[in-house]
Amino acid sequence: MFDDFNFKVLEFERELSLEEIEGKMKTMADAPGSFTPLGDRGLRWTPDSWELPTIYFADDGKTLEVVTKDLDIGDVDDFLCQLAQVLECKILGEHLEYY
């Protein structure tokens, strides 16, 4: 099923630095992408694959927005579980928990 919503706002269970996030995500061989610093707004990760979500990491180290429009929700959920494992930090939403 494809998501017609635009994004999910999620939180990390603990604060992570943007440098820590970027460093650990660069080890994800099956999810290559590029990072764009956004100044006070944080960091954007843009995947090389159209099948993965773009993620905006807030400068506070706790909040992330996951762009899900036109993506398969199962693929997004699988990716967020993989991301939580790589970052060694649970990702939490209103009714969701990834680890």
Contact map, one row per residue, 1 for C-alpha under 8 A:
111000000000000000000000000000000000000000000000000000000000000000000001110000000000000000000000000
111100000000000000000000000000000000000000000000000000000000000000001111100000000000000000000000000
111111000000000000000000000000000000000000000000000000000000000000011111100000000000000000000000000
011111000000000000000000000000000000000000000000000000000000000000011100000000000000000000000000000
001111100000000000000000000000000000000000000000000000000000000000011000000000000000000000000000000
001111110000000000000000000000000000000000000000000000000000000000111000000000000000000000000000000
000011111000000000000000000000000000000000000000000000000000000011111000000000000000000000000000000
000001111100000000000000000000000000000000000000000000000000000011110000000000000000000000000000000
000000111110000000000000000000000000000000000000000000000000001111000000000000000000000000001000000
000000011111000000000000000000000000000000000000000000000000001111000000000000000000000000111100000
000000001111100000000000000000000000000000000000000000000000011100000000000000000000000000111000000
000000000111111100000000000000000000000000000000000000000000111100000000000000000000000011110000000
000000000011111000000000000000000000000000000000000000000000010000000000000000000000000011110000000
000000000001111100000000000000000000000000000000000000000000010000000000000000000000000010000000000
000000000001111110000000000000000000000000000000000000000001110000000000000000000000000000000000000
000000000001011111011000000000000000000000000000000000000000110000000000000000000000000000000000000
000000000000001111111000000000000000000000000000000000000000100000000000000000000000000000000000000
000000000000000111111100000000000000000001100000000000001010100000000000000000000000000000000000000
000000000000000011111110000000000000000000000000000000000000000000000000000000000000000000000000000
000000000000000111111111000000000000000000000000000000000000000000000000000000000000000000000000000
000000000000000111111111100000000000000000000000000000000000000000000000000000000000001000000000000
000000000000000001111111110000000010000000000000000000000000000000000000000000000000000000000000000
000000000000000000111111111000000000000000000000000000000000000000000000000000000000000000000000000
000000000000000000011111111100000000000000000000000000000000000000000000000000000000011000000000000
000000000000000000001111111100000000000000000000000000000000000000000000000000000010011000000000000
000000000000000000000111111110010000000000000000000000000000000000000000000000000000000000000000000
000000000000000000000011111110000000000000000000000000000000000000000000000000000000000000000000000
000000000000000000000001111111110000000000000000000000000000000000000000000000000000010000000000000
000000000000000000000000011111110000000000000000000000000000000000000000000000000000000000000000000
000000000000000000000000000111110000000000000000000000000000000000000000000000000000000000000000000
000000000000000000000000000111111000000000000011100100000000000000000000000000000000000000000000000
000000000000000000000000010111111100000000000011100000000000000000000000000000000000000000000000000
000000000000000000000000000000111110000000001111100000000000000000000000000000000000000000000000000
000000000000000000000000000000011111000000001111000000000000000000000000000000000000000000000000000
000000000000000000000100000000001111100000111100000000000000000000000000000000000000000000000000000
000000000000000000000000000000000111110000111100000000000000000000000000000000000000000000000000000
000000000000000000000000000000000011111001110000000000000000000000000000000000000000000000000000000
000000000000000000000000000000000001111111110000000000000000000000000000000000000000000000000000000
000000000000000000000000000000000000111111100000000000000000000000000000000000000000000000000000000
000000000000000000000000000000000000011111000000000000000010000000000000000000000000000000000000000
000000000000000000000000000000000000011111100000000000000110000000000000000000000000000000000000000
000000000000000001000000000000000000111111110000000000011111000000000000000000000000000000000000000
000000000000000001000000000000000011111011111000000000011110000000000000000000000000000000000000000
000000000000000000000000000000000011110001111100000001111000000000000000000000000000000000000000000
000000000000000000000000000000001111000000111110000001111000000000000000000000000000000000000000000
000000000000000000000000000000001111000000011111000011100000000000000000000000000000000000000000000
000000000000000000000000000000111100000000001111110111000000000000000000000000000000000000000000000
000000000000000000000000000000111100000000000111110000000000000000000000000000000000000000000000000
000000000000000000000000000000111000000000000011111100000000000000000000000000000000000000000000000
000000000000000000000000000000000000000000000011111110000000000000000000000000000000000000000000000
000000000000000000000000000000000000000000000000111110000000000000000011001000000000000000000000000
000000000000000000000000000000100000000000000010111111000000000000000010001100100000000000000000000
000000000000000000000000000000000000000000000110011111100000000001110010000100000000000000000000000
000000000000000000000000000000000000000000011110000111110000000001110000000000000000000000000000000
000000000000000000000000000000000000000000011100000011111000000111100000000000000000000000000000000
000000000000000000000000000000000000000001111000000001111100000111000000000000000000000000000000000
000000000000000001000000000000000000000001111000000000111110111110000000000000000000000000000000000
000000000000000000000000000000000000000011100000000000011111111100000000000000000000000000000000000
000000000000000001000000000000000000000111100000000000001111110000000000000000000000000000000000000
000000000000001000000000000000000000000001000000000000000111111000000000000000000000000000000000000
000000000001001111000000000000000000000000000000000000001111111000000000000000000000000000000000000
000000000011111100000000000000000000000000000000000000001111111100000000000000000000000000000000000
000000001111000000000000000000000000000000000000000000001101111110000000000000000000000000000000000
000000001111000000000000000000000000000000000000000000111100011111000000000000000000000000000000000
000000111100000000000000000000000000000000000000000000111000001111100000000000000000000000000000000
000000111100000000000000000000000000000000000000000011110000000111110000000000000000000000000000000
000001110000000000000000000000000000000000000000000011100000000011111000000000000000000000000000000
001111110000000000000000000000000000000000000000000011000000000001111111100100000000000000000000000
011111100000000000000000000000000000000000000000000000000000000000111110000000000000000000000000000
011100000000000000000000000000000000000000000000000000000000000000011111000000000000000000000000000
011000000000000000000000000000000000000000000000001110000000000000011111101100000000000000000000000
111000000000000000000000000000000000000000000000001000000000000000010111111100000000000000000000000
111000000000000000000000000000000000000000000000000000000000000000010011111110000000000000000000000
100000000000000000000000000000000000000000000000000000000000000000000001111111000000000000000000000
000000000000000000000000000000000000000000000000001100000000000000000011111111100000000000000000000
000000000000000000000000000000000000000000000000000110000000000000010011111111110000000000000000000
000000000000000000000000000000000000000000000000000000000000000000000000111111111000000000000000010
000000000000000000000000000000000000000000000000000000000000000000000000011111111100000000000000000
000000000000000000000000000000000000000000000000000100000000000000000000001111111110000000000000000
000000000000000000000000000000000000000000000000000000000000000000000000000111111111000000100000010
000000000000000000000000000000000000000000000000000000000000000000000000000011111111100000000000011
000000000000000000000000000000000000000000000000000000000000000000000000000001111111110000000000001
000000000000000000000000100000000000000000000000000000000000000000000000000000111111111000000000000
000000000000000000000000000000000000000000000000000000000000000000000000000000011111111111100000011
000000000000000000000000000000000000000000000000000000000000000000000000000000001111111111000000001
000000000000000000000001100100000000000000000000000000000000000000000000000000000111111110000000000
000000000000000000001001100000000000000000000000000000000000000000000000000000000011111110000000000
000000000000000000000000000000000000000000000000000000000000000000000000000000000001111111000000001
000000000001110000000000000000000000000000000000000000000000000000000000000000000001111111100000001
000000000001100000000000000000000000000000000000000000000000000000000000000000000001100111110000111
000000000111100000000000000000000000000000000000000000000000000000000000000000010001000011111000111
000000000111100000000000000000000000000000000000000000000000000000000000000000000000000001111111110
000000001110000000000000000000000000000000000000000000000000000000000000000000000000000000111111100
000000000100000000000000000000000000000000000000000000000000000000000000000000000000000000011111000
000000000000000000000000000000000000000000000000000000000000000000000000000000000000000000011111100
000000000000000000000000000000000000000000000000000000000000000000000000000000000000000000011111110
000000000000000000000000000000000000000000000000000000000000000000000000000000000000000001111011111
000000000000000000000000000000000000000000000000000000000000000000000000000010011001000001110001111
000000000000000000000000000000000000000000000000000000000000000000000000000000001101100111100000111
